[in-house]
Amino acid sequence: MKKDIDFGTVEGIAIAVARSADPATGADTWNVYLINNNPFPVENVLVASKGYGIVEEQEVKTSVLRHMFERVEAKSFVKVEPIDPAIFHINNEYWVSYYIDRKIYDKRFVFVPDSIVEENLIEISMLQMQGVLHT
């Protein structure tokens, strides 16, 4: 049972939604990244993503996508998935689970509606891009 599992406190892991220019067209492209700021790697990383919310009084849900990464090295990042700006107006959730040694860690990161906007962009030094960072 989940209540019997001792999940450790997640530290040093972040999710970023960052923009970059497409080299071919120059248009903005948006991607989701998992950042490991820890001085050690994390293993068997599972990221489940989904979007949900209410638009014009209608419930909206995206498909649930799951991504697996065997290892994310210390002080590094991995690209999780591209994200369409058309869904920035709903909740975008990333549920991250991973292991350090034999202990499991688990955290839900939620970008609330309209939090991924120009006014909230910061420079994310590890990515060398601008984006919204959720820690």
Backbone bond lengths (Angstrom), bond angles and torsions (degrees), N, CA, C in turn:
res aa  C-N    CA-C-N  psi(-1)  N-CA   C-N-CA  omega(-1)  CA-C   N-CA-C  phi
1 M - - - 1.440 - - 1.528 109.51 -
2 K 1.323 114.88 144.64 1.467 120.19 -178.27 1.523 111.43 -59.84
3 K 1.345 117.64 -35.22 1.466 120.23 -178.58 1.526 111.99 -65.99
4 D 1.320 117.74 -19.12 1.456 121.90 -179.44 1.525 113.18 -89.67
5 I 1.322 116.90 -7.06 1.462 120.56 -179.24 1.520 109.06 -90.13
6 D 1.320 116.16 131.43 1.463 121.55 177.61 1.527 108.59 -89.82
7 F 1.344 115.61 97.50 1.459 120.55 177.83 1.521 108.13 -82.82
8 G 1.316 116.82 130.25 1.454 120.42 177.36 1.517 111.10 -74.07
9 T 1.318 116.18 163.98 1.461 121.75 176.95 1.522 109.27 -76.00
10 V 1.316 116.12 126.80 1.457 121.13 -178.68 1.525 109.45 -76.17
11 E 1.314 116.16 124.21 1.460 122.53 176.38 1.520 108.52 -137.36
12 G 1.323 115.98 143.32 1.455 120.56 174.94 1.517 115.27 78.95
13 I 1.331 117.48 6.26 1.463 121.67 178.65 1.523 107.76 -113.22
14 A 1.323 117.05 135.92 1.459 121.72 179.85 1.522 109.61 -140.41
15 I 1.324 114.37 158.78 1.471 121.65 172.35 1.523 106.24 -117.90
16 A 1.322 116.30 134.46 1.463 121.26 178.87 1.524 109.54 -126.51
17 V 1.316 114.98 141.22 1.462 121.59 169.22 1.521 104.53 -109.58
18 A 1.320 116.61 113.21 1.467 120.36 -172.51 1.522 111.15 -127.74
19 R 1.323 113.87 152.25 1.461 119.21 -178.88 1.525 109.71 -111.33
20 S 1.319 113.31 147.27 1.458 120.56 174.53 1.521 107.08 -143.60
21 A 1.310 115.23 164.60 1.468 119.66 179.26 1.523 109.11 -90.93
22 D 1.310 116.47 132.74 1.455 122.14 175.91 1.524 107.07 -67.59
23 P 1.347 118.39 123.20 1.470 120.19 -176.88 1.533 113.37 -61.12
24 A 1.319 117.38 -30.38 1.467 120.50 -177.06 1.529 112.19 -77.76
25 T 1.342 116.09 -42.24 1.464 119.11 -173.55 1.528 113.93 -109.50
26 G 1.335 117.05 -20.78 1.458 120.79 -175.57 1.516 112.60 81.69
27 A 1.339 117.62 -3.67 1.468 121.71 179.48 1.530 109.94 -74.56
28 D 1.332 115.47 151.94 1.462 119.86 176.79 1.519 110.80 -67.97
29 T 1.326 115.88 135.96 1.461 121.95 170.67 1.519 106.50 -122.54
30 W 1.319 116.31 145.45 1.455 122.71 -178.28 1.519 109.30 -117.69
31 N 1.334 115.70 136.51 1.452 121.64 178.18 1.519 109.83 -137.32
32 V 1.332 114.89 156.67 1.456 122.52 176.22 1.523 107.86 -103.56
33 Y 1.336 115.93 134.81 1.463 121.61 -178.89 1.519 110.40 -126.45
34 L 1.317 115.82 144.44 1.456 122.15 169.94 1.524 106.35 -101.27
35 I 1.322 116.23 127.05 1.464 121.45 -177.61 1.523 109.38 -112.97
36 N 1.331 116.34 128.78 1.463 122.15 174.59 1.530 107.94 -107.50
37 N 1.328 116.22 101.36 1.460 121.30 178.65 1.523 112.77 -88.21
38 N 1.313 117.49 2.73 1.458 121.61 -178.12 1.532 111.34 -75.25
39 P 1.339 116.78 157.30 1.470 119.97 177.09 1.528 112.63 -83.42
40 F 1.333 116.68 16.73 1.458 122.37 179.44 1.531 108.86 -143.95
41 P 1.332 117.21 156.63 1.472 119.72 179.92 1.530 111.12 -76.17
42 V 1.325 115.13 159.87 1.469 121.54 170.40 1.525 106.55 -117.60
43 E 1.323 115.53 149.81 1.467 119.90 -173.03 1.519 111.95 -126.06
44 N 1.333 114.45 160.53 1.463 122.10 178.58 1.525 110.79 48.19
45 V 1.321 115.11 55.76 1.460 121.54 -176.89 1.523 109.38 -84.91
46 L 1.324 115.69 125.60 1.455 122.13 176.22 1.521 107.69 -116.68
47 V 1.334 116.10 127.57 1.459 121.76 176.44 1.524 106.83 -121.09
48 A 1.337 115.44 118.61 1.468 121.36 175.76 1.520 106.84 -106.91
49 S 1.324 116.93 126.89 1.466 120.44 -178.17 1.513 110.66 -119.93
50 K 1.338 114.55 146.08 1.462 120.09 174.77 1.515 108.91 -159.41
51 G 1.315 114.69 157.03 1.454 121.46 175.80 1.512 109.07 -120.84
52 Y 1.344 115.59 146.58 1.457 119.52 179.33 1.523 109.81 -159.58
53 G 1.320 115.97 154.55 1.453 120.40 178.40 1.512 111.42 165.00
54 I 1.330 115.12 -169.70 1.455 123.10 179.79 1.525 107.90 -118.94
55 V 1.322 116.46 125.90 1.464 122.38 177.28 1.517 107.58 -128.00
56 E 1.321 115.60 122.61 1.471 121.67 -179.58 1.529 110.69 49.56
57 E 1.331 115.01 47.96 1.471 123.99 177.62 1.526 113.71 64.23
58 Q 1.321 117.28 15.17 1.472 122.13 177.45 1.530 108.99 -115.02
59 E 1.333 116.41 137.38 1.452 120.48 175.75 1.529 109.24 -72.82
60 V 1.332 115.68 133.69 1.462 121.81 -179.51 1.524 108.36 -123.01
61 K 1.332 116.48 133.99 1.470 121.96 175.97 1.521 108.64 -137.21
62 T 1.330 115.91 141.41 1.459 120.08 172.54 1.527 108.42 -98.01
63 S 1.283 116.38 171.72 1.461 120.86 173.71 1.528 109.09 -67.84
64 V 1.321 115.43 153.44 1.466 120.20 173.26 1.524 106.79 -88.24
65 L 1.317 116.19 126.09 1.469 121.70 176.98 1.515 108.41 -111.83
66 R 1.317 116.42 141.74 1.469 120.87 179.02 1.517 108.74 -122.84
67 H 1.329 115.04 135.60 1.460 121.50 -179.11 1.529 108.15 -128.48
68 M 1.318 116.06 135.88 1.462 121.65 -178.93 1.521 109.28 -119.50
69 F 1.322 115.50 133.19 1.460 122.19 175.90 1.524 107.16 -127.33
70 E 1.324 116.42 121.89 1.463 119.52 -178.04 1.516 112.26 -61.66
71 R 1.334 115.71 -37.46 1.467 119.13 -175.95 1.521 108.91 -156.67
72 V 1.318 115.65 136.02 1.464 121.26 171.93 1.523 105.18 -119.19
73 E 1.302 115.00 114.24 1.456 120.88 -174.37 1.529 112.07 -64.10
74 A 1.325 115.32 162.18 1.462 122.04 177.04 1.519 109.99 -60.07
75 K 1.329 116.40 142.40 1.473 122.97 176.70 1.526 111.84 50.69
76 S 1.338 115.48 47.59 1.462 119.45 -179.75 1.529 109.47 -143.83
77 F 1.318 115.76 -177.83 1.455 121.04 -179.70 1.519 109.71 -145.78
78 V 1.340 115.35 162.01 1.459 121.82 173.09 1.523 108.13 -132.89
79 K 1.322 115.29 146.30 1.459 120.33 174.44 1.520 107.49 -80.08
80 V 1.333 116.18 125.11 1.458 121.00 -178.65 1.522 110.45 -86.28
81 E 1.352 116.10 -54.09 1.461 119.80 -176.41 1.522 109.57 -168.32
82 P 1.326 116.50 158.79 1.469 119.23 169.82 1.525 108.36 -75.37
83 I 1.325 116.48 155.70 1.463 120.42 177.02 1.520 109.14 -134.89
84 D 1.310 116.01 137.63 1.458 122.91 -178.01 1.529 109.36 -87.95
85 P 1.331 118.83 125.72 1.466 120.74 177.96 1.533 113.52 -56.84
86 A 1.305 118.10 -17.87 1.465 121.16 178.72 1.528 112.02 -64.51
87 I 1.346 118.34 -17.15 1.465 119.57 178.67 1.527 112.73 -106.86
88 F 1.315 117.79 12.92 1.467 120.67 177.14 1.528 111.71 -67.16
89 H 1.325 118.07 -17.59 1.464 121.55 -177.35 1.537 113.01 -88.42
90 I 1.346 117.57 5.16 1.466 121.20 174.04 1.531 107.92 -122.31
91 N 1.324 116.93 171.22 1.460 121.23 175.23 1.525 109.04 -66.55
92 N 1.323 116.33 134.70 1.457 121.82 174.70 1.526 106.92 -120.80
93 E 1.329 115.24 112.82 1.461 121.69 -171.95 1.524 110.81 -109.57
94 Y 1.329 114.60 137.99 1.468 122.25 177.18 1.521 107.17 -129.42
95 W 1.326 115.53 112.27 1.457 120.85 179.37 1.524 106.74 -99.14
96 V 1.326 116.43 117.74 1.465 122.36 -173.51 1.526 109.34 -112.57
97 S 1.324 116.22 127.68 1.467 122.93 174.05 1.524 107.72 -128.38
98 Y 1.323 115.91 142.05 1.464 120.00 -179.84 1.521 109.86 -160.05
99 Y 1.328 114.93 170.14 1.457 121.23 178.88 1.521 110.11 -118.56
100 I 1.335 113.55 144.66 1.463 122.01 165.51 1.526 103.85 -125.05
101 D 1.314 115.55 119.75 1.464 121.29 -168.85 1.530 107.45 56.80
102 R 1.310 118.98 -118.73 1.465 120.65 -178.64 1.525 111.50 -113.48
103 K 1.335 116.93 15.29 1.465 121.03 -178.15 1.526 109.90 -104.93
104 I 1.340 115.37 136.47 1.457 120.66 -178.59 1.530 110.55 -93.56
105 Y 1.319 114.78 143.97 1.461 123.16 177.24 1.524 107.29 -127.79
106 D 1.326 116.23 148.56 1.450 120.68 -170.36 1.528 108.99 -152.02
107 K 1.340 117.32 131.83 1.470 119.92 177.68 1.526 109.46 -154.69
108 R 1.327 114.15 145.03 1.456 122.12 177.03 1.526 108.44 -105.09
109 F 1.321 116.50 127.61 1.462 123.54 176.94 1.527 107.15 -112.73
110 V 1.332 118.14 124.40 1.456 121.14 -179.00 1.530 109.42 -124.14
111 F 1.322 115.45 121.86 1.462 121.81 171.03 1.527 105.59 -90.26
112 V 1.327 116.74 109.87 1.460 120.81 -176.70 1.527 109.71 -70.72
113 P 1.349 116.55 163.25 1.472 119.44 -177.69 1.530 112.67 -53.50
114 D 1.305 114.76 136.39 1.466 123.83 176.88 1.527 114.06 60.35
115 S 1.336 117.78 25.40 1.470 120.24 173.38 1.526 110.93 -87.98
116 I 1.326 116.91 -18.56 1.464 120.98 178.24 1.524 106.87 -95.85
117 V 1.329 113.97 81.62 1.462 122.39 -178.38 1.518 109.06 -134.24
118 E 1.302 116.33 162.04 1.472 123.50 -177.17 1.529 112.41 -51.01
119 E 1.343 117.09 -41.88 1.473 120.73 -176.60 1.530 112.74 -65.30
120 N 1.331 118.05 -22.78 1.462 121.68 -177.75 1.528 113.75 -96.90
121 L 1.324 117.78 -1.26 1.466 119.87 -178.44 1.528 110.68 -70.78
122 I 1.328 115.02 137.27 1.459 121.87 174.31 1.523 108.09 -129.01
123 E 1.314 116.19 164.28 1.462 120.69 175.16 1.523 107.80 -79.80
124 I 1.325 116.89 121.15 1.465 121.80 178.38 1.520 106.29 -101.83
125 S 1.331 115.56 101.25 1.462 121.15 -169.08 1.525 113.12 -59.72
126 M 1.311 118.35 -40.26 1.463 119.33 -178.31 1.527 111.01 -62.93
127 L 1.328 116.85 -36.94 1.460 120.90 -179.90 1.527 112.43 -84.90
128 Q 1.317 116.19 -20.77 1.472 122.58 -172.45 1.522 109.84 56.56
129 M 1.341 114.38 44.77 1.463 122.79 178.83 1.518 108.47 -144.97
130 Q 1.325 114.50 165.13 1.448 119.69 172.21 1.522 108.97 -95.14
131 G 1.339 114.98 143.54 1.443 118.55 179.26 1.518 111.47 -174.48
132 V 1.326 114.64 -171.35 1.454 122.52 176.80 1.520 106.59 -109.59
133 L 1.321 116.04 128.28 1.468 122.35 -174.54 1.525 109.35 -110.08
134 H 1.324 116.52 131.86 1.466 122.29 177.97 1.519 107.11 -119.90
135 T 1.336 116.21 119.55 1.471 120.26 -179.05 1.514 111.30 -113.96
